[in-house]
Amino acid sequence: MIDDMEYLRKLLVNNGRRYVKKPVPVLAIQIDDEFKVETLEGTMVGKKGDYLVMGIKGELYPVDREIFEQTYEPVEGTNNLRSPEGRS
């Protein structure tokens, strides 16, 4: 197992390729209170103002407000997972 962070950082910087995340729509809501959610990695706590996000397999996880606002943007014309015609 490689556990040398400096080696891994140099390996990535010198040999890594650039990738762009696929645009995968998610369902999200900003929560006005601290909250706790069971994730695939265990129990996680979201701070007041963080977002609760549902992933593509229905998994839930918190996302820090600043990170969410830097990496996500609303999908126009939708408010939930249902289609505009009201069908799932």
N, C-alpha and C positions, 0 to 999 in steps of 0.2 A: 504494500500500500504506500502511495506517495503522500507524505504529510508535510512536505516542505513548501510552505505557502509562497515563498519567494521564487522557488523553482517553478511552481505552477503558474505564477503570475508572468514570469519571463517566457515560459513555454507558450502561453496564450498570446501574449503581445507579439512575440516573434514569429509564431507559426499559425495563429488562429485565422479563421476566415470570418468575414462579416456575414451576419444573418439578419433577416428582418422577421419579426413575429408575424405569423399569419393573422389577418384580421378576423378574429373569432368574436362574434357578438356574445356578451354576457348580460345577465340581469344583475343590477346593482341598486342599492339604496344607501343614502347617507344616514347614519344613526346618530341621534342627538344625545345619547347616553353611552357610558361605558358598557360594553357587552362581551359576552363569552360565547364561543361557538366551537363545536366539535368539528375538527378538520381531519383530513386524511393523515396529517402529521401529529394529531393529538389536539388537546384543548388549547385554543388561542384566545387572547383577549384583545378586543378592539377598543380604542380610546374614543371619547366623545368627539364626534365629527368624522371619524373614520367611516369607510364604506363596507357594507356587507355585500359580497359578490357570490353569485352562483356560477360555478364553472360548467363546462360543456357536458359533464357527466352527472350534474346535479349536486356536486360537492359544494359546500359553503366554506368561505374563508374571509377574514377581515383584510382590508387593504388600507394602509395609512393614507390619510386625506391628501397629503402633498404628492405622494407617489401616484395615487389614483388620478388626480387632476393633471399630472404630467403625462400619463400614459393612456388614458381613456378619453373618449369623447362620445357624446350622445349620438345615437342613431336616430336621425330625423323621422318623425311620423310614427314612432312607437313609444309606448309607455310600459309594456310588459311583454311576456313571451307570446301572447296571442297575436295573431295576424290582425291587420287593420279591420278585417271583416268580422272579427270576433271569434274566428276559429283557431284552434291550437295548432 
